[in-house]
Amino acid sequence: MNDMELKATVQFYGDPAHYAVTQEKEGIYSARLLSYDGPNIMAPPDNIILVRSVRKWSGSYSEQDFIEELGRAIDERQRKNTDPAA
C-alpha cells in the first residue's frame, strides 16, 4: 500500500471524521484529518500514527475505541482494494 492513500471515515463523539491514511512501513500507518462534521470545540486529532499488531490496533491517540474504529476502517478499505469481487 505504499504511496497509496485511502480514505477512512469514523465517528468521533457521534460526528463523522474523515481521514486520509497512508502506510509508512509494514503495519504502521499515518492518518491525517481531512474534515470533521462536528463542533470545533471537540475536534478529533489532526494526525495519528497507528500500529497494527496481531490482535489489535494501537496509536498515538489516547482513546483506544477511536483507534480501533479507525484501524477497522483501514482493514475494511484494504480488503475492498484487494478483493476483486468487492
ABEGO torsion letter per residue (X at the ends): XBGBBBBBBBBBGGBBBBBBBBBABBGBBBBBBABBABBAABBBBABBBBBBBAABBBBABABAAAAAAAAAAAAAAAAAAABAAX
